[in-house]
Amino acid sequence: MILQFEIDAQHVDMRLDEFFYLHGISKKLVKDSRNHGEILVNGEKQYLCYKTVEGDSVAIVFPKETSNVIPVDIPLKVVYEDDYLMIIDKQPNLACIPVKKYLTESLGNAIMYYYKVNHIESAIHLVNRLDKETSGLMMIAKSRYVHDAFSHDIKQVKRVYHALVKGNPGQGTVNAPIDHAEGHGTKREVREGGKEAITHYRTIKTTGEYSLVECKLETGRTHQIRVHMKHIGHVLFNDERYGGHEILKGTHFSKYKQFVNNCFDTCPRQALHAMTLGFVHPVTGEEMYFTSELPDDMARLIEKWRGYISNRELE
């Protein structure tokens, strides 16, 4: 990737490294570009100590990136793509990155296959991550520069999720810190001293038993929506890790149990979907906004509950 700038009167007599820092390029990336890429002024290689002159054409060529992730031909739904980033709509039950259990069955494998086929030289840079079971929109940066531009301030990326939760939470904000749960490697919980986590939520529609809720994130903690919804007593449907699969306990109505088991079969995952992404493009400055339709399993699940409640009211 190459970034080019024209030096105006406001940026004269600056060292090149200071000029790059001013434009959001990290010190490490500038250093790596000096050692493994190129620093150019008016088409000629130049040292970082060079002082800018008005009218200079300055370019930084970032080093080539590689990855040891195995390319695998896994379907990848690309919603948008340019030279700097991609927006994809991730299917449920697909891990984001390869781990020991999913070395060749992850979004990372799919991305590297897409890069290979389209001759894109990059490693995997996920701006936002989704849990394996969660579906929806994700942003993939094609360079360290674009990834850094967002990771320094994730709040600039507007993220809205839809979730089906137990009961009706209404509307409000959860401002509760999240940390690792004691004795668990991956589970999270609300804990004093944890990292700041803020979720705004509102009920879109409800059956009484369950509600479709919109969640807007200010922060991006692991399992944030799942943990916050549990914290206020409205666990996500079929969220096994946080108790959403335990709704059958305590009931003796066999027809109800059978119905809910059918719902589990309809949506065999936590009912959570990353619905929208909004941001200012870090290179072009364009305001961008993307939305994704509710996936089929969640849509059918909501219809099942709506039908169940309607039929129960007629009895």
Secondary structure, DSSP 8 states (H G I E B T S, - for coil): -EEEEE--GGGTT-BHHHHHHHTT--HHHHHHHHHHSEEEETTEE--TT-B--TT-EEEEE-------S--------EEEE-SSEEEEEE-SS-BSS--GGGTTSBHHHHHHHHHHHTT-----EESS---TT-EEEEEEESSHHHHHHHHTTGGGSEEEEEEEEES---EEEEE--EEE-TT-SS-EEE-TTSB--EEEEEEEEE-SSEEEEEEEESS--TTHHHHHHHHTT--BTT-GGGTTT-TTTT---HHHHHHHHHHHHHS-S--EEEEEEEEE-TTT--EEEEE----HHHHHHHHHHHHHHHHHHH-
